[in-house]
């Protein structure tokens, strides 16, 4: 089940994407992309979360394409929002 959400940010896009990159890489994840689009993969508690993103204006548009069934989209969204805010 995919998750799709938009995270607003106030920093320049390269800063917001840099924060997202740091959050993924701090969990030994893989982050590929730039301030326009990219993808990521991170394993948390033995469960892989994969997704991609695009930046439109001051919104980070995220699509989680693969996640554990027991992790709700709202939990992922809340975590990511804290990371880029």
Residue pairs with C-beta under 8 A, 6 or more apart in sequence:
1 67
1 69
1 73
2 63
2 64
2 65
3 51
3 62
3 63
3 64
3 67
3 73
3 76
3 77
4 61
4 62
4 63
4 64
5 61
5 62
5 73
5 77
6 59
6 60
6 61
6 62
7 59
7 60
7 62
7 77
7 80
7 81
7 84
8 58
8 59
8 60
9 15
9 16
9 58
9 59
9 60
9 84
9 85
10 58
11 19
11 84
12 35
13 35
13 36
13 55
13 58
14 35
16 55
16 60
16 84
17 33
17 34
17 35
17 38
17 53
17 55
17 60
19 83
19 84
20 31
20 40
20 53
20 60
20 80
20 83
20 84
21 31
22 83
23 80
23 83
23 84
24 30
24 31
24 40
24 41
24 42
25 31
27 42
27 43
27 44
28 42
28 43
29 40
29 41
29 42
29 43
30 40
30 41
30 42
31 38
31 40
32 38
32 39
32 40
33 39
33 40
33 53
35 55
36 54
36 55
37 52
37 53
37 54
37 55
38 52
38 53
39 50
39 51
39 52
39 53
40 50
40 51
40 52
40 53
41 48
41 49
41 50
42 48
42 49
43 49
47 67
47 68
47 71
48 66
48 67
48 68
49 64
49 66
49 67
49 68
49 71
49 76
50 64
50 65
50 66
50 67
51 62
51 63
51 64
51 65
51 66
52 62
52 63
52 65
53 60
53 61
53 62
53 63
54 61
55 61
60 84
62 77
62 80
64 73
64 76
67 73
67 76
